[in-house]
Structure formats: C-alpha cells, structure tokens
Amino acid sequence: MFSLYREFTPTTPDALTTIAGFVALPGGPPAVAIAFCFCGPLEEGERLFEPIRTFGSPFFNQLRPMTYHELISFVDAANPAGRHYYSKTRSFQQLSDEMIDTLIEHNQRRTSPFTQMVFQHVHGAVCRVGATETAFALRDEHYALHMTAAWEDNEASRHIAWLRTCWTALEPFAIGEAYLNFMDDPGEESMLVQTAYGANYKRLVALKNSYDPRNFFHINQNIKPLEPDRDSMLEER
C-alpha cells in the first residue's frame, strides 16, 4: 500500500490532499489506511481516486462526498478523550523502501493497539511560499509523518520508550525541518526546535527577545530568548 501511495502522490493536484499509514479502528484491529480530501468537482475526484479504488478489496470504505464538519471529526472515535497520547514527528523528501521497512518493523513491535503512524503529503500551494516568508521553513514537497503512541494502561514509560526508539530509527531517512504541532514537548535539551525552523530560527529568537524576553510563553515547543548579559542585568536592577 505504501508503494501505491508513493507512486500516487506526485500526480495529485493542489485540491487533493492524501494521508496514509497505520491506524487504529474503533473497537477493531490495527489497519493500514489511505484517506483523501479533494476540494473540487465530484467527477474530477472520482477520476483521480480510480487508481486507489481498483487496488485490492478494502476492509472499510468511506470514500464519499462529505461536509467539512464531517471531515474534521471523522477520526474522533479513534482518538477518544481520556486516553493517553504521546506524539513525535519526522519529515521525509522520499518514502524509500528502507524507510518503509523500518517503519513496518517498528509497527510490528508497537506496545499498544491504539498507536497510529500516519503520513501526510505536503505539496501544492504550501510549497510555493518562500522558506523565509513564514516561521515554517520546510516549503519543499515532502511527507510529514505524525506518530502517536496511545494507551489506556498505567505504563506510560513503556509506550513512550517504544515511540522514541522508532523515531530514532527513522532519523537516517529524515530531513531536519519538521512541523512541530505534530510533536509533544521535545524537552529542554532537544535541538529539534532549532532544526525544525531551519534558517528562520535566529530571526524567531530575535522576535522572542523583543516580545517575550523572560520566556513567559514557554509551555510549548519553546524558542528560548537569549540570556541577557551581566551588565544588562545590573542596569535593570
């Protein structure tokens, strides 16, 4: 299925967004899924989806016209409130066979049936914005992998350790920049925030120094202000 996804995505127009990956069906076994959002004429969408419709016999098929509200709430049942979640992200320019094999291997060792790992194809208009025009620097066509460990028992450390191991194993295939909204707090020592913003990071630090020099807004994937020098601290007192 991932090979089909890899071949299909470069052919898609701006109006079509696709995701694919390992998902947890409500009350059912883990599964591999591919999903679409096409904002255009129904007839055109039917034509674009044909290669996917004719691939195998899906266990579950909900490919149909739907409202925006239906779309954004479609996966709510698989991610209920009260469950525990821990997320990380990686970005890839290509879905190589070696990377896919690594992902499959780690998915087979997942510690919870609720865990999900999903690719989103990032392309189209988002890639026609300059890398320095917004904070998000990754403006090349790529695949964003959103990995979420989810569990209902009291063994958080086991599930978090599994996801961190998987994330580390994928590093040789990944690029540095990433979409940080797909990740929990990376920790005080992590360089991920800096690498995620690429060349824009220094400019973001300058903004932080101007608007939040004491780092009041820090409960996030934090951009830290530069430490004030000693003389400045003395003058302030």
Phi, psi and omega in degrees: 000320180295326176296318177298315179300317180297322180282329185281319190298322181294347182266357189276143177281174181304324187286355183244120175247138182232147172229155179204148177163192178272124182233166177247116178282141179302118177072010184230185182283162173301148184214165173259130185227154171227134184227156185228154165224112180243121180254078182192189181301140182301319181298320178293320177298317178301320180293318181294325184280351187306316179301330180279320180300326185268007180261105176065192180239103184293145176290329186214123184231112178238027180285109185195164173296139178209159178286165178299321180297319177298320182297309186286346178252007188298324185259011183301321183296333181274355181226065187288152173296146179099340175279156179267141183224145174216126189237149170218167182217152171221154176238143183225137174281332179223153173257083183287159177300320182295319179293316179298318178299319179297317180296316179297318180300315181287326177297325179293340180254014183301150186265355181215140178289349182270354182295144180225144177222114191228132174272142168238127178280117180257118186201186172074223187302325181298335181269001177254020174255137180297146184297336181256007182280337177224173179297322182286117189267342187278091185250011172272153175301133182199180177241123177262124179259119178257113182251124182230114170278131181227139183206162180236359178268191181253030183246057184304318185300324181294316183287322178294319179297320178299314183293321178296322178295317178297315180301317179293320181296333181275351185304319181299339183260352190263163170257161189290317184293149181206164177267104191289344176294348177270006187229141170291176180307119183284353177101159185297327187266358186286140174267005186297320181301316181295314181289330181297323181270354175056225183293346181279350188299317182298321178294323179292324176296319178299319176295320178298317179300324183284317190257338182213061186295338179264006176058045177297319178270090187232356181272071185193188171283089203281134167263111185277141172288158175292144178292132177294146180285168188297319181297320180296322179295320179294319179297323181295324179288000000 
